Amino acid sequence: MLVSPVVLDTNILLDLWVFQDPRGQALLQSLQMGQQQWIATVPMREELQCVLQYSHIAQRLQQQGSHAESVLAHFDALSFTQPVAPKAPITCKDPDDQKFIDLAVQHKAPIWSKDKAVRCMTKRLLAQGVIFCAWP
């Protein structure tokens, strides 16, 4: 069975494991069942680790009786680490999002994001063979 790669930005990961957005359950199940292969890089994990330290995120985790280490454990268990991708021929307005664009373009993988800077690139991403995905 051929499993398609997918790229998830940090806000999607927060929705899955910090805010537990029910709209993410189908995506999470498809990852857990191996129907999609979530590809990521070390800098993406480092960004998540940094964001998990933001006070409102840490507070939310504490309210749930969870912690950053458990979110990072989910990252490690479900993601497939790839080398950092070369710069894509398209550029995101937000330099922090470029690493997600680069990886998605390199692998022609759908990119899941809620970021406006990524959303406005939908047509340019499609021209590179990348589908933009967001919560319904």
C-alpha positions, 0 to 999 in steps of 0.5 A: 500500500502506497502511503502519501506524505503530508506536512503539518504546521505547528498550529495544526499540531497544537490543535491536535494535542493541546487544544484537542480540536475535534475537527482534527480527529480524522487527520489524527486517526489517519496518521495513527492508522498509517494511512498518511505519513507525516513528514517533518524536519528537526527544525519543525520539532524545535519550533514546536518545542519552543511554542510549547513554552509559551505561557498560554500554551503551557497553562493550557497543557497544565489545565489538561494535566499534560505537559510539553514532553507528551506533545513532543512524544506524539511528534516523535511517535507519528512523524517521519524525520526528513532532511531539511528541504532545499528552498522551494521556488516559491516564498512565504511571507512568513519566514517561519513558515518557509520550512513547511512550504519547502518540505511540502514542495520537495515531496509534493505533499499536501500541507495542513495549515491554519496560517494566513501566510500559507493560505494565501499561497494556495494557487502558487502551492498548487502550481508546485503540485502541493494541495493546501488543506485546512479544517472544514 
